[in-house]
Amino acid sequence: MNRLIYVLLISAITILGFSMYKQNDLGSISFEFAGYSFATNLVVLTAAILCGLFIVALFAKTYKAIKNIVIYFSSKRQKRLREKARTSISQGLIEYAEGRFKQSEKVLLQHIKYSNNRLLVYLTAARAAQQLGAHDRRDEYLRLAHTETPNADLAISLTKAELQLAHNQNEQALATLTQLNELSENHTYVLTLLANTYKHLQDWDHLKEILPQLKKHVNLSAESFLSFEISVCNGQLTNLTKTITLHKTGSMPLIDFWKSTASHLKALPVVIEHYARQLIAIDAAGEAENVLRLYLNKNWGESTIVLYSELDVLIENKQLEMVEAWLEDHQNNPHLLLALGKICISQSLWGKARNYLEVSIAINPMPENYLKLARLLEENMEDPTAAQEYYRQGLHLLAGDCNVPTFERTEQDVEPEQPQLKIVRT
């Protein structure tokens, strides 16, 4: 199209000039400006204009050609630098994966100016700085990542929280995650990190508040969710015990809390045993005995009977009969026998107590059953010789010497009120 215009224009000027030349009338044109004058004919003026246009066009073409050359070489350079940036990211990630964090940080940042993925570079550099203990540089990289990619705030803040948790900056991580939870409500990973942070900080009240969200929005297994519930329940029991100890308010707040506890938690040994220990800690061992005995009557557990055997409380004959009934299925359980021995001592049933304790020692010698039996013989049965022997055997057991011959009772020592138990040595 431009060429057609030029051809038509030149043709028109040629025809006009030829006509004027034939008629001997080339026209006359004069200019005056600032005291200067210029006179020529139309043909010369037209030729001058055409020459000017040609020069301008030549300059334009030359400029465009130079510009294209510059752009070409510049694009080649930019392409080469972007390729170097991609290589730097790959090499930096490899260095990080292989544990060379200082080298990784250096390589990642070499050509970041030309990188198309600065967010990845800054986040990985922040992780590398974290591994090097350079927390100021870590925070600066995270700030630059946010400046570079404002719409990736969630990913950047999650990375920040993870790094804070890895460095045990739990309070700072909690602040970060709390803000994230407000901005991205019910976000699965945010809730998971927040729950674990509350658990680490032993902030049981706040952890309990987000349990419904965890159950609804986080794909936790039944075991994982139950673990959170157990931690909350036991943690709140511990905090309540500390408050009771501090203010001396008695056991009722603890008992009331237990009454409001979910039934599926009350059925778990780890929870009921923790509750019993808290009762013992506030001098409510009688209530602890009642709770453990009722639990064991329906749900036998080795760790629970071990805890029960550690109690020294006075119970009535009816409760003693309940405990003795367990012998039908567990007559070779040393901890049950130890517990029965203690109960019989509390009720002044010396002979039964001695028999239970001796059977317990025969099945599984333990420092406690040795000590209880020795004290029983020394303080209540006036048998210092046998008491000294059990003291000796208990000391050898504590010292790690298990090859000490056991003390044998004579027939005169056997009392008629002893229960008929078969002693099984293991």
DAHUUR-V772899 format. One record per helix or strand. SS is the DSSP state (a for helix, b for strand). FROM is the first residue (numbers start at 1). TO is the last residue. If there is no record, write none. Layout:
BEGIN
ss=SS from=FROM to=TO
ss=SS from=FROM to=TO
END
This chain:
BEGIN
ss=a from=2 to=22
ss=b from=29 to=33
ss=b from=36 to=40
ss=a from=42 to=97
ss=a from=101 to=110
ss=a from=112 to=114
ss=a from=118 to=131
ss=a from=135 to=148
ss=a from=150 to=166
ss=a from=170 to=183
ss=a from=188 to=201
ss=a from=204 to=217
ss=a from=222 to=247
ss=a from=252 to=259
ss=a from=263 to=266
ss=a from=269 to=281
ss=a from=285 to=298
ss=a from=302 to=309
ss=a from=317 to=325
ss=a from=327 to=330
ss=a from=334 to=346
ss=a from=350 to=363
ss=a from=367 to=380
ss=a from=384 to=398
ss=a from=411 to=413
END
